[in-house]
Amino acid sequence: MKDFLSYKNSDDMIKAMKVEPLNDYRLRVSFSNGEVKIFDFKPKLEFPAFAPLKNKSFFASVKTRKGTAFWSYNWGNKNFANDIDIAPERLYSDGVPE
């Protein structure tokens, strides 16, 4: 099996196919290669880009889009792009097999 860093194009990249919120800011992620991993999001909550996810009901609204986990968020007039997401490569490399 290829490591996610060795893929040559985006069609071969690991993708998050399904994501489920769990207790204590964890995500259960099913990947395009059939693996399922648990990702602990709690350490990321201290970064400003992820701070809105401290709201547990908002954290639970996670979805997948184009192979990544994301949350719909309107930053208003702040200098951030709309929505919050995290790369599937990070979810995969830092996730723990279920």
C-alpha positions in Angstrom: 0.0 0.0 0.0 1.2 3.5 -0.8 2.0 6.0 1.8 -0.1 9.1 1.3 3.0 11.2 0.6 4.0 9.0 -2.3 0.9 9.6 -4.4 1.5 11.3 -7.8 -1.8 13.0 -8.4 -4.9 14.0 -6.5 -6.9 11.1 -7.8 -4.6 8.8 -5.8 -4.6 10.8 -2.6 -6.1 9.4 0.5 -9.6 10.9 1.1 -11.9 11.1 4.0 -15.1 9.3 2.8 -17.1 9.4 6.0 -16.6 11.3 9.3 -18.4 10.9 12.5 -18.0 13.1 15.6 -17.3 11.2 18.9 -17.1 12.4 22.5 -14.3 14.5 23.7 -13.5 16.2 20.3 -12.6 13.0 18.5 -13.5 12.1 14.9 -14.0 8.6 13.5 -12.8 8.8 9.9 -13.4 6.2 7.2 -10.8 6.6 4.4 -10.8 5.8 0.7 -8.3 3.0 1.3 -10.8 1.2 3.6 -9.0 2.1 6.8 -10.9 3.6 9.8 -9.1 5.8 12.2 -9.8 7.9 15.3 -8.5 11.4 15.2 -8.1 13.4 18.5 -9.0 17.0 17.5 -8.6 18.4 21.1 -4.9 19.6 20.6 -5.9 21.6 17.5 -8.6 23.6 19.3 -6.0 26.1 20.6 -5.2 27.3 17.1 -7.3 30.4 16.1 -8.5 28.7 12.9 -10.1 25.9 14.9 -11.3 27.9 17.9 -15.0 27.9 16.8 -14.9 24.1 17.1 -14.7 24.3 20.9 -18.5 24.6 20.7 -19.5 21.0 20.9 -22.7 21.2 18.9 -20.8 23.0 16.1 -18.0 20.4 16.3 -20.7 17.7 15.9 -21.8 19.3 12.6 -18.8 17.9 10.7 -19.3 16.7 7.2 -17.2 15.5 4.3 -16.6 17.4 1.1 -14.2 16.6 -1.7 -12.4 14.1 0.5 -11.8 16.2 3.5 -13.6 16.9 6.8 -15.2 20.3 7.1 -17.5 22.5 9.1 -19.6 25.3 7.5 -18.7 28.6 9.2 -19.1 32.2 8.4 -16.2 34.2 9.7 -18.0 37.5 8.9 -15.5 40.2 8.2 -12.4 38.5 9.6 -9.5 37.6 7.3 -10.3 33.9 7.1 -11.9 31.9 4.3 -15.4 30.6 4.9 -15.6 27.1 6.4 -13.2 25.2 8.6 -11.5 22.1 7.3 -8.6 19.8 8.0 -6.6 17.9 5.4 -7.3 14.2 5.0 -3.6 13.6 5.1 -3.4 15.0 8.6 -6.4 13.0 9.7 -4.8 9.9 8.3 -1.2 10.4 9.6 -2.3 11.5 13.1 -5.2 9.1 13.4 -5.1 6.0 15.5 -6.4 2.8 13.8 -9.8 1.8 15.2 
